[in-house]
Amino acid sequence: MADFFSKRFGKNVWTTAHARKSMERRDIGDSTLEQVIEHGDIKRQGDNNFWIFRSIEGRSDNLICAAV
C-alpha cells in the first residue's frame, strides 16, 4: 500500500526504509513530505529522475528535498 497518492503527479508515493530512517532522524513527518511532493520546486536529473525541494518555515534545516 502506498504512503499517499500525489494529486500533482497522479501517482502513488512510497518511501523507502532508508528515507524513513532519514525522516525520523531529522524529525520530518508524513505531512511535511507530502507538502514537499505536492508543492515543491522541481530540478530535473534526466528524463525520469528529479529532485523536489521546498523551504519549510520554522526548521533550522529549512530545505527538505526528495529524490524521485
C-alpha positions in Angstrom: 0.0 0.0 0.0 1.3 3.5 -0.9 2.1 6.1 1.7 -0.1 8.6 -0.1 -1.4 9.5 -3.6 0.1 12.5 -5.3 -2.6 14.6 -7.0 0.2 16.7 -8.6 1.8 13.7 -10.3 -1.2 11.4 -10.5 0.9 8.6 -8.9 1.2 6.6 -5.6 4.1 7.7 -3.4 6.1 5.1 -1.4 9.1 5.9 0.9 12.0 3.5 1.2 13.3 2.3 4.6 16.3 4.5 4.1 14.1 7.5 3.5 12.0 6.7 6.6 15.2 6.5 8.8 16.4 9.8 7.4 13.0 11.4 8.0 12.9 10.1 11.6 16.4 11.4 12.3 15.5 14.8 11.0 12.0 14.9 12.6 10.2 15.1 9.2 6.7 13.9 9.3 4.5 12.4 6.6 2.6 15.7 6.2 5.8 17.6 5.5 6.9 15.0 2.9 3.5 15.3 1.2 3.8 19.1 1.3 7.2 18.9 -0.4 6.0 16.5 -3.1 2.8 18.4 -3.9 4.1 21.9 -3.7 7.9 21.9 -4.0 10.2 23.1 -6.8 11.5 20.6 -9.3 15.1 20.1 -10.6 15.3 17.5 -13.3 18.1 15.0 -13.5 17.5 13.4 -16.9 14.2 12.2 -18.3 12.9 10.1 -15.4 14.7 11.3 -12.3 14.4 14.6 -10.5 14.7 16.3 -7.1 11.7 18.1 -5.4 12.6 20.6 -2.8 10.9 23.2 -0.6 11.8 25.5 2.2 9.9 24.8 5.4 9.5 27.7 7.8 10.4 27.1 11.4 13.1 24.5 10.7 16.8 25.1 11.2 17.4 22.9 8.2 14.7 24.6 6.3 15.3 22.9 2.9 13.7 19.5 2.5 14.5 17.6 -0.7 13.1 14.3 -2.1 14.8 12.2 -4.8 12.1 11.0 -7.2 
